[in-house]
Structures are given as structure tokens and as C-alpha cells.
Amino acid sequence: MCAIVDANVRDQVFGAAQSAAGKFFLDWLLKPKGGILALGGKLRSELSDGGRNENFMKVYGELRRDGRVKDVPDGEVEAETANLEAHQICRSNDAHVLALAKVSGARLLFSNDLDLQKDFSSPQIINEPRGRIYTTVEIDHHAYATQQDTGVVTPTHRNLLARTDLCAL
């Protein structure tokens, strides 16, 4: 399954002080036959902090070595970003993340950005299959999401990472 990590949760996944859900996500990425991390365009730079984020760079190296990174050429992501921006259908300011999902086929997003979550869940933007959200913030009072400091990995977190159908390509 292909997944995208938004820059706003980078430190929850790749930082020294991970959240419980972030560590669970990272463990899923790193395990044999784990997930595939989709990267490309502006998001690659945001996550790596221009190559200065050592924790991310270490994980990225391991995943690449194991063939579990879907590196999308920046030009493809930028072209789709321009297309999304031209149609003005995004609530969020993260058209580059949505473009990466469309081009890579990744249909799982770890993000705490509520506007991006709405865009990613919109069948008008991400479809076949629909995008799913992995988060550590409460959304519309649903109990499946948890605040990052509670140390809880919810059943929804577990269920999302157990799915095998969240990659369109």
C-alpha cells in the first residue's frame, strides 16, 4: 500500500519525540513487506528539510534500499499541482500533496491538516479508490482519531495500515 506523510506530521513519524501513532506508522513503513512511501515535488523537500533532517534521510535511505519508496519525478507532480490550482477545487494550500497522490496512486495520507484531509477525502479530487486519512487529531468528534500526546494507537490506525487496497496504480 502506498502512503504519503504530510510535512505537518513529519516529526511525529521521523522525529526524536514521535507520537504513538507516528511510531506505529513508521514501524509499518519499515517492517518487511510494509508500506510504500510516495515522495515527489515540493513534499520531498519539505520532509527532508533540504536534506538537513537526518532522521528522515536515514529512513528514506532504508526505504529506498528496500525498494519501498515511490519516487515521482518533480515535473510530474508540479504539472498536476498546476492543474489542480487552475481548477480551484482545493480548500487547502497543499495542492502539491494532492497532486502527488494523483500521480503516485497513493491513497493513504498521514496529516493533521483539516483542510487537506477534506480535500484528500473528496471524490472530486482523489478517487478510485477514495483517499483515506491517518491522523492524530479529532475529526468531527469521531472517536477513531486521538490527540498525539495520549500515547494511544486506535483501532482505526491499526485498520488503516492493515488495508491492502489503498494504491490506485
Secondary structure, 3 states (H helix, E strand, C coil): CEEEECHHHHHHHHCCCCCHHHHHHHHHHHCCCCCEEEEEHHHHHHHHCCCCCHHHHHHHHHHHHCCCEEEECHHHHHHHHHHHHHHCCCCCCCHHHHHHHHHHCECEEECCCHHHHHHHHCCCCCCCCCCEEECCCCCCCCCCCCCHHHCCCCHHHHHHHHCCCCECC
